Amino acid sequence: MSSIAFDTHAFVKDLTRAGMTEEQAEVLARSQATLIDEKLATKQDLKELVARLCRGMKELELRLTLRLGSMMVVAIGVVAVLVKLL
């Protein structure tokens, strides 16, 4: 995943101004930065996912078309044989 800009320094400063100790604020900032980097998807991540899904759907469509065509050929062959025999 692509990383998202997260200003840990400003985050720590805000937390210390609000009364949190600097050590606690730094630990929280590191945790938040890790969470953002590992768990959040960016617009680019979503675009890549959509592109992969579209490619997969096109491959699936081709496979299904070929399978349906094959089934139709077999069905027509069976009907032709039955018409000849009956």
QUIZI-V894714 format. One record per residue. N is the residue number from 1. RES is the residue in three letters. OMEGA is omega as a letter, one per 40 degrees, with the letter a starting at -180 (NA if undefined). Layout:
BEGIN
n res omega
N RES OMEGA
N RES OMEGA
END
This chain:
BEGIN
n res omega
1 MET i
2 SER a
3 SER i
4 ILE a
5 ALA i
6 PHE a
7 ASP a
8 THR a
9 HIS i
10 ALA i
11 PHE i
12 VAL i
13 LYS i
14 ASP a
15 LEU i
16 THR i
17 ARG a
18 ALA i
19 GLY i
20 MET i
21 THR a
22 GLU i
23 GLU i
24 GLN a
25 ALA i
26 GLU i
27 VAL i
28 LEU i
29 ALA i
30 ARG i
31 SER i
32 GLN i
33 ALA i
34 THR i
35 LEU a
36 ILE a
37 ASP a
38 GLU a
39 LYS a
40 LEU i
41 ALA i
42 THR i
43 LYS i
44 GLN i
45 ASP a
46 LEU i
47 LYS i
48 GLU i
49 LEU i
50 VAL i
51 ALA i
52 ARG i
53 LEU i
54 CYS i
55 ARG i
56 GLY i
57 MET i
58 LYS i
59 GLU i
60 LEU i
61 GLU i
62 LEU i
63 ARG a
64 LEU i
65 THR i
66 LEU a
67 ARG i
68 LEU i
69 GLY i
70 SER i
71 MET i
72 MET i
73 VAL i
74 VAL a
75 ALA i
76 ILE i
77 GLY i
78 VAL i
79 VAL i
80 ALA i
81 VAL i
82 LEU i
83 VAL i
84 LYS a
85 LEU a
86 LEU NA
END
